[in-house]
């Protein structure tokens, strides 16, 4: 299986309409996830973000600022 870095590099070298088509297919594939799989993936993402924050590689945004957007 190709690694994510190589896939991303190749995808970013595509013409814009091909990148858009790829993005559409990738997003559609996420809709096919089971509820359990989606919850597991969001939990992993939340954990990753927390670790980034605690390590100082990400900063928090006040809720007020988020709601203004």
N, CA, C and O of each residue as an XYZ file, in Angstrom:
276
protein
N       0.850     -1.173      0.000
C       0.000      0.000      0.000
C       0.897      1.238      0.000
O       1.841      1.320      0.786
N       0.606      2.206     -0.881
C       1.420      3.425     -0.923
C       1.259      4.233      0.357
O       0.213      4.181      1.003
N       2.305      4.984      0.722
C       2.180      5.779      1.938
C       1.473      7.103      1.633
O       1.437      7.563      0.491
N       0.926      7.683      2.662
C       0.124      8.892      2.531
C       0.912     10.036      1.912
O       0.377     10.780      1.090
N       2.157     10.186      2.288
C       2.983     11.270      1.770
C       3.120     11.189      0.251
O       3.013     12.205     -0.436
N       3.353      9.996     -0.273
C       3.486      9.819     -1.721
C       2.160     10.070     -2.434
O       2.120     10.696     -3.493
N       1.087      9.578     -1.845
C      -0.234      9.774     -2.448
C      -0.568     11.260     -2.493
O      -1.053     11.759     -3.509
N      -0.312     11.966     -1.398
C      -0.598     13.397     -1.335
C       0.237     14.165     -2.350
O      -0.278     15.042     -3.043
N       1.515     13.842     -2.440
C       2.401     14.507     -3.401
C       1.866     14.328     -4.820
O       1.816     15.281     -5.596
N       1.470     13.110     -5.149
C       0.929     12.841     -6.484
C      -0.403     13.554     -6.703
O      -0.647     14.106     -7.775
N      -1.253     13.541     -5.694
C      -2.562     14.176     -5.825
C      -2.419     15.676     -6.043
O      -3.149     16.259     -6.845
N      -1.494     16.299     -5.342
C      -1.312     17.743     -5.471
C      -0.705     18.141     -6.810
O      -0.755     19.310     -7.194
N      -0.140     17.187     -7.510
C       0.427     17.486     -8.831
C      -0.619     17.385     -9.947
O      -0.333     17.709    -11.099
N      -1.822     16.939     -9.605
C      -2.899     16.817    -10.599
C      -3.430     18.188    -11.002
O      -3.284     19.167    -10.271
N      -4.043     18.236    -12.167
C      -4.742     19.447    -12.599
C      -5.889     19.709    -11.634
O      -6.380     18.791    -10.978
N      -6.308     20.953    -11.552
C      -7.319     21.339    -10.569
C      -8.615     20.535    -10.710
O      -9.197     20.134     -9.702
N      -9.075     20.294    -11.934
C     -10.334     19.539    -12.091
C     -10.178     18.090    -11.652
O     -11.125     17.488    -11.148
N      -8.986     17.526    -11.839
C      -8.738     16.161    -11.373
C      -8.647     16.109     -9.846
O      -9.115     15.153     -9.227
N      -8.043     17.143     -9.238
C      -7.990     17.206     -7.769
C      -9.390     17.324     -7.189
O      -9.703     16.710     -6.169
N     -10.234     18.121     -7.850
C     -11.613     18.278     -7.381
C     -12.360     16.950     -7.480
O     -13.105     16.592     -6.568
N     -12.172     16.229     -8.561
C     -12.834     14.936     -8.720
C     -12.339     13.952     -7.662
O     -13.125     13.194     -7.094
N     -11.042     13.969     -7.404
C     -10.483     13.095     -6.374
C     -11.049     13.447     -5.005
O     -11.430     12.558     -4.243
N     -11.106     14.732     -4.691
C     -11.650     15.173     -3.404
C     -13.096     14.725     -3.250
O     -13.501     14.272     -2.180
N     -13.864     14.850     -4.308
C     -15.274     14.435     -4.262
C     -15.388     12.944     -3.966
O     -16.216     12.533     -3.153
N     -14.570     12.144     -4.613
C     -14.615     10.694     -4.390
C     -14.160     10.335     -2.972
O     -14.730      9.447     -2.337
N     -13.134     11.027     -2.482
C     -12.668     10.765     -1.123
C     -13.730     11.128     -0.095
O     -13.971     10.376      0.849
N     -14.361     12.277     -0.280
C     -15.423     12.678      0.647
C     -16.591     11.698      0.592
O     -17.154     11.347      1.628
N     -16.952     11.262     -0.592
C     -18.050     10.304     -0.728
C     -17.707      8.994     -0.022
O     -18.586      8.347      0.548
N     -16.443      8.605     -0.058
C     -16.053      7.353      0.591
C     -16.217      7.442      2.108
O     -16.436      6.424      2.765
N     -16.115      8.639      2.663
C     -16.306      8.804      4.103
C     -17.759      8.634      4.502
O     -18.054      8.225      5.625
N     -18.657      8.943      3.599
C     -20.076      8.780      3.886
C     -20.469      7.315      3.998
O     -21.534      6.992      4.525
N     -19.621      6.439      3.508
C     -19.902      5.010      3.535
C     -19.457      4.355      4.844
O     -19.680      3.162      5.048
N     -18.832      5.131      5.726
C     -18.371      4.574      6.996
C     -19.549      4.225      7.891
O     -20.590      4.882      7.867
N     -19.362      3.191      8.670
C     -20.367      2.864      9.677
C     -20.302      3.916     10.772
O     -19.304      4.625     10.896
N     -21.351      4.019     11.558
C     -21.368      4.986     12.651
C     -20.240      4.700     13.635
O     -19.607      5.626     14.143
N     -19.990      3.429     13.902
C     -18.931      3.057     14.830
C     -17.562      3.465     14.293
O     -16.724      3.971     15.038
N     -17.341      3.245     13.006
C     -16.065      3.608     12.401
C     -15.879      5.127     12.402
O     -14.786      5.618     12.687
N     -16.929      5.864     12.089
C     -16.848      7.323     12.103
C     -16.536      7.829     13.512
O     -15.710      8.727     13.677
N     -17.179      7.269     14.512
C     -16.912      7.670     15.895
C     -15.482      7.348     16.299
O     -14.837      8.146     16.980
N     -14.981      6.194     15.890
C     -13.608      5.806     16.198
C     -12.622      6.777     15.557
O     -11.655      7.197     16.192
N     -12.870      7.133     14.294
C     -11.977      8.052     13.598
C     -11.985      9.438     14.231
O     -10.934     10.066     14.361
N     -13.177      9.926     14.633
C     -13.248     11.236     15.290
C     -12.550     11.197     16.643
O     -11.911     12.174     17.034
N     -12.659     10.091     17.358
C     -11.968      9.972     18.644
C     -10.456     10.003     18.435
O      -9.741     10.637     19.211
N      -9.969      9.338     17.418
C      -8.544      9.362     17.107
C      -8.095     10.779     16.745
O      -7.033     11.228     17.175
N      -8.908     11.477     15.957
C      -8.580     12.852     15.569
C      -8.570     13.763     16.785
O      -7.680     14.603     16.917
N      -9.536     13.612     17.667
C      -9.592     14.424     18.881
C      -8.352     14.173     19.733
O      -7.775     15.113     20.279
N      -7.941     12.918     19.850
C      -6.746     12.582     20.622
C      -5.510     13.199     19.985
O      -4.656     13.746     20.683
N      -5.412     13.115     18.662
C      -4.270     13.696     17.955
C      -4.200     15.202     18.195
O      -3.126     15.740     18.466
N      -5.351     15.886     18.095
C      -5.383     17.333     18.310
C      -5.003     17.699     19.736
O      -4.298     18.683     19.958
N      -5.465     16.917     20.704
C      -5.120     17.164     22.097
C      -3.613     17.024     22.306
O      -2.998     17.845     22.987
N      -3.024     15.991     21.725
C      -1.587     15.784     21.847
C      -0.810     16.932     21.209
O       0.201     17.377     21.752
N      -1.284     17.416     20.045
C      -0.645     18.563     19.385
C      -0.718     19.796     20.281
O       0.261     20.532     20.407
N      -1.860     20.021     20.895
C      -2.058     21.169     21.781
C      -1.139     21.070     22.999
O      -0.453     22.029     23.353
N      -1.136     19.921     23.620
C      -0.307     19.732     24.823
C       1.182     19.851     24.529
O       1.961     20.268     25.386
N       1.572     19.483     23.312
C       2.987     19.556     22.929
C       3.371     20.963     22.467
O       4.538     21.227     22.176
N       2.386     21.864     22.401
C       2.675     23.230     21.992
C       2.762     23.428     20.494
O       3.209     24.481     20.037
N       2.344     22.435     19.717
C       2.376     22.545     18.256
C       1.072     23.084     17.680
O       0.952     23.284     16.471
N       0.101     23.316     18.551
C      -1.181     23.892     18.140
C      -1.631     24.805     19.269
O      -1.297     24.580     20.432
N      -2.391     25.835     18.920
C      -2.878     26.723     19.963
C      -4.394     26.702     19.986
O      -5.049     26.423     18.982
N      -4.924     26.998     21.138
C      -6.366     27.027     21.293
C      -6.961     28.317     20.739
O      -6.279     29.335     20.625
N      -8.235     28.252     20.401
C      -8.975     29.416     19.933
C     -10.161     29.590     20.872
O     -10.932     28.649     21.064
N     -10.326     30.778     21.463
C     -11.457     30.988     22.357
C     -12.788     30.730     21.646
O     -12.929     31.013     20.457
N     -13.755     30.194     22.382
C     -15.058     29.874     21.808
C     -15.693     31.092     21.158
O     -16.350     30.968     20.125
N     -15.509     32.261     21.744
C     -16.098     33.479     21.190
C     -15.565     33.740     19.775
O     -16.314     34.129     18.879
N     -14.281     33.521     19.596
C     -13.667     33.736     18.277
C     -14.197     32.726     17.274
O     -14.413     33.061     16.109
N     -14.404     31.506     17.710
C     -14.932     30.467     16.819
C     -16.341     30.826     16.388
O     -16.684     30.696     15.213
N     -17.156     31.274     17.322
C     -18.545     31.603     17.011
C     -18.688     32.847     16.143
O     -19.706     33.025     15.475
N     -17.669     33.710     16.150
C     -17.692     34.900     15.304
C     -17.476     34.555     13.847
O     -17.881     35.314     12.966
N     -16.862     33.453     13.585
C     -16.532     33.055     12.204
C     -17.717     32.623     11.475
O     -17.621     32.256     10.304
